Amino acid sequence: MLNERMEEALNEQINKEMYSSYLYLAMSAYSSSIGLPGFAHWFRVQVEEENIHAMKLFDYINNQGGRVKLKEIKEPPMEFGTPRSMFQQTLKHEQFVTRLIHELVDLARAEKDDNTVSFLQWYVDEQVEEEENDNEIIAKLIDVDDNKDALSELDAKLAKRLPPK
Ligand code: OFO
């Protein structure tokens, strides 16, 4: 059973995850527009990840007898600069989401809602992975610098990202 504050906060997080999905869809489109199909693919897979994050919250609220409330999704930007800048923006966004997840955990603890604390642990772990992925790609992009061949090579690697399980 969710209390009202917890239900509202989890609903807000659905919206944030849907925005993440929208943001990465915009990055995928941008990557295609600058001739980086592997980057575009990587972000399309990330969109699927974010949809899963949103749907886990959706199911949890329903299963706890709460009421899902879908809110308006903010419009994402269209331009993201260089590939390196785009991934730095991705990392910044994920760091923001990590903070939101930790705030949700704090709220669940304050509300003595052990079920939700336990449910959110999956997101805490997932955020560690999300930031790691972005840091890894940023490090590769620093190595790539202005080298076009190295960028094509990285693009080919990102094209191999597998869909989420
Ligand atoms: Fe849902 O982890 Fe990214 O935003």
Backbone and ligand atoms as CSV (ligand in chain L), in Angstrom:
chain,resi,resn,atom,element,x,y,z
A,1,MET,N,N,0.856,-1.209,0.000
A,1,MET,CA,C,0.000,0.000,0.000
A,1,MET,C,C,0.886,1.252,0.000
A,2,LEU,N,N,0.668,2.100,-0.983
A,2,LEU,CA,C,1.471,3.330,-1.081
A,2,LEU,C,C,0.733,4.474,-0.414
A,3,ASN,N,N,1.465,5.317,0.309
A,3,ASN,CA,C,0.775,6.512,0.783
A,3,ASN,C,C,0.803,7.567,-0.323
A,4,GLU,N,N,0.048,8.628,-0.117
A,4,GLU,CA,C,-0.149,9.635,-1.179
A,4,GLU,C,C,1.146,10.294,-1.634
A,5,ARG,N,N,2.000,10.622,-0.674
A,5,ARG,CA,C,3.275,11.291,-1.010
A,5,ARG,C,C,4.155,10.396,-1.854
A,6,MET,N,N,4.199,9.121,-1.453
A,6,MET,CA,C,5.051,8.159,-2.173
A,6,MET,C,C,4.496,7.935,-3.571
A,7,GLU,N,N,3.185,7.809,-3.654
A,7,GLU,CA,C,2.540,7.590,-4.959
A,7,GLU,C,C,2.832,8.762,-5.899
A,8,GLU,N,N,2.718,9.960,-5.386
A,8,GLU,CA,C,2.970,11.152,-6.205
A,8,GLU,C,C,4.436,11.192,-6.671
A,9,ALA,N,N,5.349,10.873,-5.755
A,9,ALA,CA,C,6.777,10.910,-6.102
A,9,ALA,C,C,7.119,9.833,-7.142
A,10,LEU,N,N,6.519,8.667,-7.022
A,10,LEU,CA,C,6.794,7.599,-8.006
A,10,LEU,C,C,6.192,7.961,-9.364
A,11,ASN,N,N,5.022,8.581,-9.335
A,11,ASN,CA,C,4.424,9.051,-10.600
A,11,ASN,C,C,5.313,10.094,-11.270
A,12,GLU,N,N,5.884,10.960,-10.461
A,12,GLU,CA,C,6.797,11.980,-10.996
A,12,GLU,C,C,8.015,11.307,-11.642
A,13,GLN,N,N,8.460,10.226,-11.026
A,13,GLN,CA,C,9.624,9.516,-11.577
A,13,GLN,C,C,9.283,8.837,-12.906
A,14,ILE,N,N,8.045,8.363,-13.061
A,14,ILE,CA,C,7.634,7.821,-14.374
A,14,ILE,C,C,7.852,8.905,-15.421
A,15,ASN,N,N,7.426,10.124,-15.092
A,15,ASN,CA,C,7.570,11.222,-16.047
A,15,ASN,C,C,9.036,11.499,-16.373
A,16,LYS,N,N,9.889,11.429,-15.358
A,16,LYS,CA,C,11.324,11.682,-15.572
A,16,LYS,C,C,11.933,10.591,-16.458
A,17,GLU,N,N,11.519,9.351,-16.252
A,17,GLU,CA,C,12.042,8.250,-17.072
A,17,GLU,C,C,11.534,8.390,-18.511
A,18,MET,N,N,10.288,8.825,-18.670
A,18,MET,CA,C,9.751,9.036,-20.017
A,18,MET,C,C,10.487,10.192,-20.698
A,19,TYR,N,N,10.828,11.201,-19.913
A,19,TYR,CA,C,11.626,12.296,-20.499
A,19,TYR,C,C,12.998,11.782,-20.932
A,20,SER,N,N,13.602,10.925,-20.106
A,20,SER,CA,C,14.904,10.345,-20.475
A,20,SER,C,C,14.760,9.616,-21.814
A,21,SER,N,N,13.694,8.861,-21.948
A,21,SER,CA,C,13.442,8.129,-23.185
A,21,SER,C,C,13.348,9.109,-24.371
A,22,TYR,N,N,12.620,10.176,-24.175
A,22,TYR,CA,C,12.424,11.201,-25.210
A,22,TYR,C,C,13.736,11.909,-25.549
A,23,LEU,N,N,14.510,12.203,-24.507
A,23,LEU,CA,C,15.798,12.879,-24.690
A,23,LEU,C,C,16.730,12.005,-25.535
A,24,TYR,N,N,16.772,10.707,-25.218
A,24,TYR,CA,C,17.686,9.822,-25.946
A,24,TYR,C,C,17.172,9.541,-27.363
A,25,LEU,N,N,15.855,9.616,-27.529
A,25,LEU,CA,C,15.315,9.485,-28.888
A,25,LEU,C,C,15.764,10.690,-29.730
A,26,ALA,N,N,15.759,11.863,-29.088
A,26,ALA,CA,C,16.228,13.077,-29.777
A,26,ALA,C,C,17.719,12.954,-30.096
A,27,MET,N,N,18.490,12.371,-29.179
A,27,MET,CA,C,19.929,12.190,-29.428
A,27,MET,C,C,20.148,11.175,-30.542
A,28,SER,N,N,19.284,10.171,-30.615
A,28,SER,CA,C,19.386,9.186,-31.685
A,28,SER,C,C,19.143,9.874,-33.034
A,29,ALA,N,N,18.108,10.677,-33.100
A,29,ALA,CA,C,17.800,11.387,-34.350
A,29,ALA,C,C,18.950,12.314,-34.729
A,30,TYR,N,N,19.491,13.009,-33.727
A,30,TYR,CA,C,20.611,13.925,-33.986
A,30,TYR,C,C,21.825,13.150,-34.506
A,31,SER,N,N,22.105,11.996,-33.897
A,31,SER,CA,C,23.253,11.176,-34.327
A,31,SER,C,C,23.077,10.763,-35.791
A,32,SER,N,N,21.861,10.356,-36.151
A,32,SER,CA,C,21.604,10.007,-37.560
A,32,SER,C,C,21.875,11.205,-38.453
A,33,SER,N,N,21.449,12.371,-37.988
A,33,SER,CA,C,21.572,13.580,-38.828
A,33,SER,C,C,23.023,13.993,-39.037
A,34,ILE,N,N,23.933,13.569,-38.147
A,34,ILE,CA,C,25.349,13.926,-38.339
A,34,ILE,C,C,26.164,12.719,-38.841
A,35,GLY,N,N,25.456,11.717,-39.365
A,35,GLY,CA,C,26.137,10.596,-40.013
A,35,GLY,C,C,26.793,9.618,-39.061
A,36,LEU,N,N,26.162,9.390,-37.892
A,36,LEU,CA,C,26.709,8.415,-36.936
A,36,LEU,C,C,25.646,7.354,-36.603
A,37,PRO,N,N,25.432,6.410,-37.519
A,37,PRO,CA,C,24.355,5.425,-37.302
A,37,PRO,C,C,24.575,4.531,-36.088
A,38,GLY,N,N,25.846,4.274,-35.732
A,38,GLY,CA,C,26.121,3.446,-34.552
A,38,GLY,C,C,25.707,4.176,-33.276
A,39,PHE,N,N,25.999,5.458,-33.217
A,39,PHE,CA,C,25.562,6.269,-32.068
A,39,PHE,C,C,24.024,6.289,-32.024
A,40,ALA,N,N,23.428,6.449,-33.204
A,40,ALA,CA,C,21.948,6.491,-33.276
A,40,ALA,C,C,21.375,5.185,-32.720
A,41,HIS,N,N,21.996,4.072,-33.090
A,41,HIS,CA,C,21.535,2.772,-32.594
A,41,HIS,C,C,21.703,2.692,-31.076
A,42,TRP,N,N,22.863,3.115,-30.582
A,42,TRP,CA,C,23.135,3.054,-29.140
A,42,TRP,C,C,22.025,3.808,-28.366
A,43,PHE,N,N,21.676,4.979,-28.873
A,43,PHE,CA,C,20.635,5.757,-28.170
A,43,PHE,C,C,19.250,5.118,-28.305
A,44,ARG,N,N,19.002,4.446,-29.449
A,44,ARG,CA,C,17.714,3.757,-29.595
A,44,ARG,C,C,17.589,2.641,-28.547
A,45,VAL,N,N,18.703,1.955,-28.292
A,45,VAL,CA,C,18.678,0.912,-27.258
A,45,VAL,C,C,18.453,1.568,-25.885
A,46,GLN,N,N,19.074,2.731,-25.696
A,46,GLN,CA,C,18.900,3.445,-24.426
A,46,GLN,C,C,17.440,3.862,-24.221
A,47,VAL,N,N,16.786,4.212,-25.322
A,47,VAL,CA,C,15.347,4.541,-25.256
A,47,VAL,C,C,14.574,3.338,-24.698
A,48,GLU,N,N,14.895,2.159,-25.193
A,48,GLU,CA,C,14.218,0.942,-24.706
A,48,GLU,C,C,14.472,0.747,-23.216
A,49,GLU,N,N,15.729,1.015,-22.807
A,49,GLU,CA,C,16.074,0.895,-21.376
A,49,GLU,C,C,15.192,1.828,-20.550
A,50,GLU,N,N,15.082,3.060,-21.005
A,50,GLU,CA,C,14.315,4.053,-20.239
A,50,GLU,C,C,12.832,3.691,-20.187
A,51,ASN,N,N,12.329,3.121,-21.289
A,51,ASN,CA,C,10.922,2.694,-21.281
A,51,ASN,C,C,10.715,1.593,-20.241
A,52,ILE,N,N,11.710,0.716,-20.131
A,52,ILE,CA,C,11.620,-0.344,-19.109
A,52,ILE,C,C,11.608,0.278,-17.712
A,53,HIS,N,N,12.487,1.284,-17.499
A,53,HIS,CA,C,12.526,1.953,-16.192
A,53,HIS,C,C,11.151,2.549,-15.851
A,54,ALA,N,N,10.542,3.179,-16.849
A,54,ALA,CA,C,9.224,3.806,-16.613
A,54,ALA,C,C,8.169,2.730,-16.335
A,55,MET,N,N,8.207,1.643,-17.111
A,55,MET,CA,C,7.170,0.624,-16.975
A,55,MET,C,C,7.278,-0.176,-15.677
A,56,LYS,N,N,8.496,-0.303,-15.159
A,56,LYS,CA,C,8.651,-0.976,-13.856
A,56,LYS,C,C,7.943,-0.153,-12.773
A,57,LEU,N,N,8.081,1.161,-12.860
A,57,LEU,CA,C,7.406,2.043,-11.899
A,57,LEU,C,C,5.884,1.959,-12.080
A,58,PHE,N,N,5.477,1.960,-13.340
A,58,PHE,CA,C,4.053,1.864,-13.686
A,58,PHE,C,C,3.451,0.602,-13.059
A,59,ASP,N,N,4.122,-0.529,-13.275
A,59,ASP,CA,C,3.614,-1.805,-12.736
A,59,ASP,C,C,3.631,-1.806,-11.210
A,60,TYR,N,N,4.694,-1.235,-10.650
A,60,TYR,CA,C,4.807,-1.238,-9.185
A,60,TYR,C,C,3.657,-0.444,-8.551
A,61,ILE,N,N,3.391,0.738,-9.105
A,61,ILE,CA,C,2.302,1.559,-8.548
A,61,ILE,C,C,0.976,0.784,-8.632
A,62,ASN,N,N,0.713,0.196,-9.796
A,62,ASN,CA,C,-0.516,-0.603,-9.961
A,62,ASN,C,C,-0.576,-1.761,-8.977
A,63,ASN,N,N,0.539,-2.478,-8.888
A,63,ASN,CA,C,0.545,-3.671,-8.017
A,63,ASN,C,C,0.406,-3.332,-6.540
A,64,GLN,N,N,0.779,-2.109,-6.188
A,64,GLN,CA,C,0.660,-1.681,-4.787
A,64,GLN,C,C,-0.708,-1.054,-4.513
A,65,GLY,N,N,-1.596,-1.135,-5.488
A,65,GLY,CA,C,-2.944,-0.572,-5.304
A,65,GLY,C,C,-2.981,0.931,-5.450
A,66,GLY,N,N,-1.935,1.510,-6.044
A,66,GLY,CA,C,-1.913,2.960,-6.256
A,66,GLY,C,C,-2.555,3.326,-7.582
A,67,ARG,N,N,-2.470,4.610,-7.909
A,67,ARG,CA,C,-3.079,5.092,-9.159
A,67,ARG,C,C,-1.992,5.760,-9.989
A,68,VAL,N,N,-1.785,5.232,-11.193
A,68,VAL,CA,C,-0.793,5.833,-12.094
A,68,VAL,C,C,-1.347,7.135,-12.646
A,69,LYS,N,N,-0.484,8.164,-12.632
A,69,LYS,CA,C,-0.885,9.443,-13.237
A,69,LYS,C,C,0.184,9.834,-14.249
A,70,LEU,N,N,-0.201,9.857,-15.525
A,70,LEU,CA,C,0.755,10.218,-16.576
A,70,LEU,C,C,0.711,11.720,-16.807
A,71,LYS,N,N,1.895,12.327,-16.785
A,71,LYS,CA,C,1.966,13.779,-16.932
A,71,LYS,C,C,2.599,14.145,-18.264
A,72,GLU,N,N,2.484,15.403,-18.614
A,72,GLU,CA,C,3.032,15.891,-19.873
A,72,GLU,C,C,4.551,15.689,-19.918
A,73,ILE,N,N,5.050,15.254,-21.072
A,73,ILE,CA,C,6.498,15.051,-21.220
A,73,ILE,C,C,7.098,16.285,-21.882
A,74,LYS,N,N,8.125,16.827,-21.227
A,74,LYS,CA,C,8.807,18.030,-21.718
A,74,LYS,C,C,9.467,17.762,-23.085
A,75,GLU,N,N,9.511,18.811,-23.920
A,75,GLU,CA,C,10.151,18.667,-25.238
A,75,GLU,C,C,11.674,18.667,-25.072
A,76,PRO,N,N,12.360,17.682,-25.642
A,76,PRO,CA,C,13.835,17.685,-25.520
A,76,PRO,C,C,14.470,18.598,-26.563
A,77,PRO,N,N,15.764,18.964,-26.377
A,77,PRO,CA,C,16.440,19.758,-27.412
A,77,PRO,C,C,16.587,18.952,-28.706
A,78,MET,N,N,16.973,19.632,-29.785
A,78,MET,CA,C,17.193,18.952,-31.078
A,78,MET,C,C,18.669,18.843,-31.426
A,79,GLU,N,N,19.475,19.762,-30.864
A,79,GLU,CA,C,20.897,19.826,-31.214
A,79,GLU,C,C,21.727,19.491,-29.973
A,80,PHE,N,N,22.838,18.733,-30.187
A,80,PHE,CA,C,23.653,18.317,-29.050
A,80,PHE,C,C,25.148,18.532,-29.244
A,81,GLY,N,N,25.522,19.236,-30.309
A,81,GLY,CA,C,26.942,19.560,-30.512
A,81,GLY,C,C,27.768,18.366,-30.957
A,82,THR,N,N,29.020,18.323,-30.492
A,82,THR,CA,C,29.925,17.227,-30.886
A,82,THR,C,C,29.491,15.935,-30.177
A,83,PRO,N,N,29.906,14.771,-30.705
A,83,PRO,CA,C,29.576,13.512,-30.023
A,83,PRO,C,C,30.017,13.526,-28.551
A,84,ARG,N,N,31.192,14.119,-28.305
A,84,ARG,CA,C,31.679,14.162,-26.915
A,84,ARG,C,C,30.770,15.020,-26.040
A,85,SER,N,N,30.374,16.160,-26.566
A,85,SER,CA,C,29.476,17.029,-25.811
A,85,SER,C,C,28.137,16.320,-25.569
A,86,MET,N,N,27.673,15.585,-26.587
A,86,MET,CA,C,26.391,14.870,-26.434
A,86,MET,C,C,26.484,13.857,-25.283
A,87,PHE,N,N,27.588,13.128,-25.216
A,87,PHE,CA,C,27.711,12.144,-24.133
A,87,PHE,C,C,27.936,12.807,-22.773
A,88,GLN,N,N,28.563,14.002,-22.798
A,88,GLN,CA,C,28.695,14.715,-21.519
A,88,GLN,C,C,27.309,15.157,-21.029
A,89,GLN,N,N,26.451,15.541,-21.973
A,89,GLN,CA,C,25.079,15.904,-21.602
A,89,GLN,C,C,24.316,14.672,-21.100
A,90,THR,N,N,24.604,13.531,-21.716
A,90,THR,CA,C,23.971,12.271,-21.283
A,90,THR,C,C,24.372,11.953,-19.842
A,91,LEU,N,N,25.678,12.063,-19.576
A,91,LEU,CA,C,26.167,11.782,-18.218
A,91,LEU,C,C,25.536,12.739,-17.209
A,92,LYS,N,N,25.495,14.019,-17.581
A,92,LYS,CA,C,24.913,15.019,-16.669
A,92,LYS,C,C,23.459,14.664,-16.364
A,93,HIS,N,N,22.742,14.234,-17.394
A,93,HIS,CA,C,21.342,13.866,-17.190
A,93,HIS,C,C,21.236,12.649,-16.270
A,94,GLU,N,N,22.100,11.664,-16.496
A,94,GLU,CA,C,22.050,10.471,-15.646
A,94,GLU,C,C,22.414,10.802,-14.191
A,95,GLN,N,N,23.358,11.738,-14.007
A,95,GLN,CA,C,23.707,12.138,-12.631
A,95,GLN,C,C,22.496,12.783,-11.955
A,96,PHE,N,N,21.748,13.546,-12.738
A,96,PHE,CA,C,20.516,14.161,-12.231
A,96,PHE,C,C,19.512,13.071,-11.831
A,97,VAL,N,N,19.357,12.064,-12.707
A,97,VAL,CA,C,18.408,10.976,-12.404
A,97,VAL,C,C,18.872,10.196,-11.168
A,98,THR,N,N,20.167,9.998,-11.039
A,98,THR,CA,C,20.688,9.305,-9.847
A,98,THR,C,C,20.274,10.061,-8.583
A,99,ARG,N,N,20.407,11.394,-8.635
A,99,ARG,CA,C,20.007,12.188,-7.452
A,99,ARG,C,C,18.525,11.997,-7.158
A,100,LEU,N,N,17.712,11.978,-8.225
A,100,LEU,CA,C,16.263,11.792,-8.024
A,100,LEU,C,C,15.966,10.437,-7.379
A,101,ILE,N,N,16.667,9.402,-7.832
A,101,ILE,CA,C,16.442,8.062,-7.265
A,101,ILE,C,C,16.829,8.057,-5.780
A,102,HIS,N,N,17.954,8.698,-5.467
A,102,HIS,CA,C,18.373,8.724,-4.056
A,102,HIS,C,C,17.372,9.511,-3.201
A,103,GLU,N,N,16.798,10.554,-3.778
A,103,GLU,CA,C,15.767,11.308,-3.037
A,103,GLU,C,C,14.531,10.443,-2.801
A,104,LEU,N,N,14.207,9.617,-3.811
A,104,LEU,CA,C,13.051,8.716,-3.650
A,104,LEU,C,C,13.311,7.706,-2.531
A,105,VAL,N,N,14.540,7.199,-2.487
A,105,VAL,CA,C,14.895,6.249,-1.415
A,105,VAL,C,C,14.763,6.944,-0.063
A,106,ASP,N,N,15.273,8.171,0.016
A,106,ASP,CA,C,15.184,8.925,1.287
A,106,ASP,C,C,13.724,9.096,1.705
A,107,LEU,N,N,12.882,9.416,0.719
A,107,LEU,CA,C,11.456,9.608,1.029
A,107,LEU,C,C,10.834,8.283,1.505
A,108,ALA,N,N,11.137,7.200,0.782
A,108,ALA,CA,C,10.567,5.893,1.167
A,108,ALA,C,C,10.994,5.522,2.594
A,109,ARG,N,N,12.245,5.844,2.922
A,109,ARG,CA,C,12.726,5.546,4.292
A,109,ARG,C,C,11.974,6.404,5.306
A,110,ALA,N,N,11.834,7.686,4.971
A,110,ALA,CA,C,11.147,8.606,5.889
A,110,ALA,C,C,9.698,8.187,6.104
A,111,GLU,N,N,9.097,7.619,5.054
A,111,GLU,CA,C,7.690,7.183,5.151
A,111,GLU,C,C,7.571,5.768,5.721
A,112,LYS,N,N,8.723,5.194,6.072
A,112,LYS,CA,C,8.776,3.813,6.600
A,112,LYS,C,C,8.109,2.825,5.641
A,113,ASP,N,N,8.361,3.035,4.352
A,113,ASP,CA,C,7.788,2.196,3.309
A,113,ASP,C,C,8.876,1.219,2.830
A,114,ASP,N,N,8.997,0.106,3.553
A,114,ASP,CA,C,10.084,-0.851,3.262
A,114,ASP,C,C,9.960,-1.477,1.881
A,115,ASN,N,N,8.723,-1.731,1.434
A,115,ASN,CA,C,8.536,-2.322,0.099
A,115,ASN,C,C,9.148,-1.436,-0.969
A,116,THR,N,N,8.896,-0.138,-0.838
A,116,THR,CA,C,9.389,0.790,-1.867
A,116,THR,C,C,10.895,0.958,-1.759
A,117,VAL,N,N,11.418,0.956,-0.536
A,117,VAL,CA,C,12.891,1.018,-0.378
A,117,VAL,C,C,13.496,-0.167,-1.127
A,118,SER,N,N,12.944,-1.340,-0.930
A,118,SER,CA,C,13.468,-2.546,-1.565
A,118,SER,C,C,13.296,-2.471,-3.090
A,119,PHE,N,N,12.139,-2.031,-3.538
A,119,PHE,CA,C,11.885,-1.888,-4.982
A,119,PHE,C,C,12.897,-0.935,-5.632
A,120,LEU,N,N,13.196,0.152,-4.936
A,120,LEU,CA,C,14.077,1.180,-5.526
A,120,LEU,C,C,15.537,0.749,-5.606
A,121,GLN,N,N,15.901,-0.288,-4.854
A,121,GLN,CA,C,17.309,-0.723,-4.892
A,121,GLN,C,C,17.740,-1.091,-6.311
A,122,TRP,N,N,16.827,-1.638,-7.102
A,122,TRP,CA,C,17.128,-1.980,-8.509
A,122,TRP,C,C,17.554,-0.720,-9.269
A,123,TYR,N,N,16.875,0.393,-8.995
A,123,TYR,CA,C,17.192,1.660,-9.684
A,123,TYR,C,C,18.530,2.228,-9.221
A,124,VAL,N,N,18.812,2.065,-7.930
A,124,VAL,CA,C,20.101,2.541,-7.397
A,124,VAL,C,C,21.227,1.833,-8.150
A,125,ASP,N,N,21.117,0.514,-8.292
A,125,ASP,CA,C,22.149,-0.272,-8.987
A,125,ASP,C,C,22.197,0.091,-10.469
A,126,GLU,N,N,21.037,0.247,-11.043
A,126,GLU,CA,C,20.940,0.571,-12.476
A,126,GLU,C,C,21.627,1.906,-12.774
A,127,GLN,N,N,21.473,2.868,-11.870
A,127,GLN,CA,C,22.088,4.186,-12.108
A,127,GLN,C,C,23.614,4.108,-12.086
A,128,VAL,N,N,24.145,3.224,-11.258
A,128,VAL,CA,C,25.611,3.044,-11.228
A,128,VAL,C,C,26.057,2.591,-12.619
A,129,GLU,N,N,25.318,1.641,-13.167
A,129,GLU,CA,C,25.636,1.111,-14.498
A,129,GLU,C,C,25.484,2.193,-15.579
A,130,GLU,N,N,24.420,2.962,-15.495
A,130,GLU,CA,C,24.165,4.010,-16.502
A,130,GLU,C,C,25.330,5.004,-16.535
A,131,GLU,N,N,25.761,5.443,-15.348
A,131,GLU,CA,C,26.855,6.428,-15.306
A,131,GLU,C,C,28.158,5.802,-15.787
A,132,GLU,N,N,28.384,4.543,-15.434
A,132,GLU,CA,C,29.594,3.840,-15.883
A,132,GLU,C,C,29.650,3.788,-17.406
A,133,ASN,N,N,28.539,3.404,-18.023
A,133,ASN,CA,C,28.477,3.327,-19.494
A,133,ASN,C,C,28.849,4.663,-20.123
A,134,ASP,N,N,28.264,5.732,-19.596
A,134,ASP,CA,C,28.526,7.061,-20.176
A,134,ASP,C,C,29.990,7.461,-19.974
A,135,ASN,N,N,30.519,7.221,-18.782
A,135,ASN,CA,C,31.925,7.568,-18.513
A,135,ASN,C,C,32.870,6.821,-19.447
A,136,GLU,N,N,32.533,5.560,-19.691
A,136,GLU,CA,C,33.361,4.737,-20.576
A,136,GLU,C,C,33.379,5.322,-21.999
A,137,ILE,N,N,32.226,5.703,-22.478
A,137,ILE,CA,C,32.151,6.237,-23.857
A,137,ILE,C,C,32.810,7.620,-23.921
A,138,ILE,N,N,32.651,8.421,-22.883
A,138,ILE,CA,C,33.312,9.742,-22.867
A,138,ILE,C,C,34.828,9.546,-22.930
A,139,ALA,N,N,35.350,8.585,-22.179
A,139,ALA,CA,C,36.806,8.321,-22.196
A,139,ALA,C,C,37.246,7.949,-23.609
A,140,LYS,N,N,36.444,7.147,-24.295
A,140,LYS,CA,C,36.779,6.754,-25.676
A,140,LYS,C,C,36.730,7.980,-26.585
A,141,LEU,N,N,35.757,8.841,-26.372
A,141,LEU,CA,C,35.626,10.040,-27.223
A,141,LEU,C,C,36.779,11.018,-26.984
A,142,ILE,N,N,37.316,11.024,-25.774
A,142,ILE,CA,C,38.491,11.880,-25.500
A,142,ILE,C,C,39.675,11.337,-26.318
A,143,ASP,N,N,39.819,10.016,-26.358
A,143,ASP,CA,C,40.894,9.405,-27.165
A,143,ASP,C,C,40.707,9.695,-28.654
A,144,VAL,N,N,39.454,9.636,-29.100
A,144,VAL,CA,C,39.144,9.855,-30.521
A,144,VAL,C,C,39.551,11.259,-30.954
A,145,ASP,N,N,39.293,12.209,-30.096
A,145,ASP,CA,C,39.577,13.630,-30.364
A,145,ASP,C,C,39.032,14.015,-31.748
A,146,ASP,N,N,39.906,14.497,-32.660
A,146,ASP,CA,C,39.417,14.923,-33.981
A,146,ASP,C,C,39.640,13.879,-35.069
A,147,ASN,N,N,40.032,12.681,-34.659
A,147,ASN,CA,C,40.386,11.655,-35.641
A,147,ASN,C,C,39.120,10.993,-36.229
A,148,LYS,N,N,38.874,11.246,-37.507
A,148,LYS,CA,C,37.639,10.756,-38.152
A,148,LYS,C,C,37.576,9.224,-38.204
A,149,ASP,N,N,38.732,8.594,-38.478
A,149,ASP,CA,C,38.740,7.125,-38.558
A,149,ASP,C,C,38.414,6.515,-37.197
A,150,ALA,N,N,38.997,7.098,-36.160
A,150,ALA,CA,C,38.744,6.575,-34.808
A,150,ALA,C,C,37.273,6.762,-34.439
A,151,LEU,N,N,36.678,7.861,-34.896
A,151,LEU,CA,C,35.246,8.094,-34.620
A,151,LEU,C,C,34.397,7.050,-35.352
A,152,SER,N,N,34.754,6.745,-36.594
A,152,SER,CA,C,34.012,5.716,-37.356
A,152,SER,C,C,34.138,4.364,-36.670
A,153,GLU,N,N,35.327,4.101,-36.148
A,153,GLU,CA,C,35.540,2.831,-35.441
A,153,GLU,C,C,34.646,2.745,-34.199
A,154,LEU,N,N,34.602,3.843,-33.459
A,154,LEU,CA,C,33.749,3.866,-32.265
A,154,LEU,C,C,32.282,3.736,-32.665
A,155,ASP,N,N,31.912,4.395,-33.752
A,155,ASP,CA,C,30.531,4.305,-34.248
A,155,ASP,C,C,30.178,2.842,-34.543
A,156,ALA,N,N,31.111,2.133,-35.163
A,156,ALA,CA,C,30.867,0.714,-35.495
A,156,ALA,C,C,30.710,-0.114,-34.216
A,157,LYS,N,N,31.468,0.251,-33.171
A,157,LYS,CA,C,31.359,-0.483,-31.897
A,157,LYS,C,C,29.992,-0.226,-31.251
A,158,LEU,N,N,29.583,1.033,-31.254
A,158,LEU,CA,C,28.300,1.380,-30.612
A,158,LEU,C,C,27.125,0.741,-31.359
A,159,ALA,N,N,27.331,0.470,-32.644
A,159,ALA,CA,C,26.279,-0.173,-33.459
A,159,ALA,C,C,25.993,-1.593,-32.970
A,160,LYS,N,N,26.912,-2.128,-32.162
A,160,LYS,CA,C,26.746,-3.535,-31.716
A,160,LYS,C,C,26.025,-3.645,-30.375
A,161,ARG,N,N,25.618,-2.521,-29.836
A,161,ARG,CA,C,24.928,-2.609,-28.526
A,161,ARG,C,C,23.700,-3.499,-28.625
A,162,LEU,N,N,23.570,-4.423,-27.680
A,162,LEU,CA,C,22.438,-5.356,-27.708
A,162,LEU,C,C,21.222,-4.742,-27.029
A,163,PRO,N,N,20.019,-5.173,-27.434
A,163,PRO,CA,C,18.818,-4.652,-26.775
A,163,PRO,C,C,18.775,-5.098,-25.312
A,164,PRO,N,N,18.050,-4.369,-24.468
A,164,PRO,CA,C,17.978,-4.782,-23.053
A,164,PRO,C,C,17.282,-6.132,-22.897
A,165,LYS,N,N,17.704,-6.873,-21.862
A,165,LYS,CA,C,17.090,-8.210,-21.646
A,165,LYS,C,C,15.807,-8.088,-20.876
L,1,OFO,FE1,FE,16.318,5.663,-16.235
L,1,OFO,O1,O,18.125,5.759,-16.180
L,1,OFO,FE2,FE,18.596,6.888,-17.486
L,1,OFO,O2,O,17.531,8.277,-17.080
